[in-house]
Amino acid sequence: MNWNELKQFTQARIGLERCGHSVSTRSQLEFQWAHACARDAVFETWDAEATEQELGAAGMQTIRLETQVSQRTDYLRRPDLGRKLKEDSEALLQLKQPAVPHRLVFVMTDGLSPAAIRAHGAALATRLSQTLADFIRGPKPLWILAPFGRVALSDAIGEKLKAEMVCMVLGERPGLSSPNSAALYLTYRPKVGNSDALRNCISNIHPPDGLSYAEAVHKAHFLVAEAFRRKYTGVELKDESASFRADLDDLN
Amino acid sequence: MSFSATFGTQTYHFKDLKTLLAKASPRRSADELAGIAAENEKERVAAQWALADVPLKHFLNEELVSAEIDEVSALIATQHSPEAFSLISSFTVGELREWLLLPKVSTPELVRVQEGLTPEMVAGVSKIMRNQDLIAVAQKCSVITRFRNTIGLPGTLSVRLQPNHPTDDAKGIVSSILDGLLLGAGDATIGINPASDHPQNVARLLHLIDELRLRYEIPTQSCVLAHVTTQLELMKIGAPIDLVFQSIAGTQKANESFGIRLSLLDEAYEMALSLKRGTLGQNVMYFETGQGSALSADAHQGIDAQTCEARAYAVAKKYKPLLVNSVVGFIGPEYLYDGKQIIRAGLEDHFCAKLLGLPMGCDVCYTNHAEADQNDMDTLLTLLGVAGCTYIMGVPGADDIMLNYQSTSFHDALYLREVLKLKPAPEFELWLRRMNVIDGQGRVRGDTAAHPLLDYFGNAK
């Protein structure tokens, strides 16, 4: 086989054209471009107001909140502050508490890739709201939008709203070949101090290269239904929606 | 015991050794996140000043975390040799730095005191050493280990070939392995981080490397970096495990968060030894560490990130590993913010581990949300090369498509070997020559398009 044939098996940067010990100028600049895309994805600004309008127009109820972080550099240094709401945001949430607690609420945050939320946020919200409609109490799904959030922010919000489960959409740490990747985190009985072992994650959502919306929402539906049935999420709840074992057998 | 340093009318107080070490640490975001860092530059230097005056003997009398609740502390106490320590027992931390830098102190002298130094002493002295000190002293250390080849000989630089793939696809992984081999990488180990820790999947990957190794008679060792419990299970059913891998940290609580205790590592070590798969030696373990891991597990016990890291080396040492490496920039900017902090941490980790007698390599790396780029990696790579780093990672094009971070490439390793006149492990170098991968000068050949290794799939069933 030649390098072009081998390159079909992997996205890894193999068979790079060389010059002496190093790589060709073209290879080097391709890498630099990919890194620039990933860097810019981290430092983009998420227009949460625009997303809010989009979700509102699509029939979702929305609340926009703030974490204790107000700029990107603080977000990177202080994950603890991205897990907490600002005082006035907490007060606002308190006011919005329904008489009967929510079963499932949604949270969206830009996380480490505002670019991912710009690209996939609204599309995922629309599909999740439709597919998970059966699990929602009340006429409209509630979406909380909060820039500069960490995964555990979903505990703070879910606990405050006394929600049975929370589903968070967040921008993942950008990879060199995936600057716009989103993830879903599901937590049953959200509670401040929950460890990540108590959540389920669906990662790598970035069509057309990564997981498609349909696949992601399919997995989410399986996990949410199972979580409500078993009354837990986390490492004990395995994603059996995909045919992982069958894939393994194919490889052997 | 409390410590203090006075400058004019201003006196700085530090309530105990743990606080002093944390405040004396060169700045990094992990200690700031933990709330234990110096409040400003003056307090940091005051702490370093006070630390320089602390007698090494004091480190034996003040535990950072009690051995009654922490088995790493207990291990450190057991490992300490009073006899080896007697050669340096009169020193303060500051005097230890000066002694380490003396020209008359070279490899044999450093080996002689190795068992007398505790991780905390080594971490302490590193905090008052400049980057050049860390390089100069590490360069004098020599640690040689063996399995199917010889790692760590003077004048060599080995490479772990890291052919990861997001779905563990067999052909994808083999393609990356072939790329690495044809660029002279793979003598430290061919080591895959599996996307799935499922035993059946890990076994499949182990067989994959083993078949390739046997077919081409490559003098190297394989590793699939699954959890140690998975590897134990697989060893019991006869899977071809060369090196047993595990991530380790510097407190019992942090190790528990990784799902390990020393007793579990003991069991894995004994079983790996019993397989007798090494042909030249029986260094059968491979460990990864990294500053900030204890903090991220909320298990740092008030100890600074760098001291926690050095304590992890006590764990590594117990099992005479073939390879240890710090995954220095992988953890992210809340622990090491930028290139400057990553470079400093990489040099500290290499120095501390080498002084304690470990075969230390480094995953010179960063994530896309850190203030760092490939130029920072070039700098750290070059500095570590000068310091005598045992091995680095070789990832196709420096881009790990499974773990989503940037490390060093096969080409980066070629650069370092070229500019510093370093060679692969000798057995592996002979193989590269026999396979016509390198030429008479030891340089990788330019055109690999027609190399027989590329027929691996063609010749396979």
Interface residues (C-beta under 8 A of the other chain):
Chain A: M1 N2 W3 L6 K7 F9 T10 Q11 A12 R13 I14 G15 L16 R18 G20 H21 S22 V23 S27 F31 Q32 A34 H35 A38 R39 A41 V42 L76 R77 R78 P79 D80 L112 R173 P174 G175 L176 S177 S178 P179 N204 F244 D247 L248 L251 N252
Chain B: S29 E32 L33 P163 N164 H165 P166 T167 D168 D169 A170 K171 G172 I173 V174 S175 S176 L178 D179 S196 H198 Q200 N201 R204 G332 P333 E334 Y337 T367 N368 H369 A370 D373 Q374 V395 P396 G397 A398 D399 I401 N404 Y405 Q406 S409 H411 L414 Y415 R417 E418 R443 V444 G446 A449 L454 D455 Y456 F457 G458
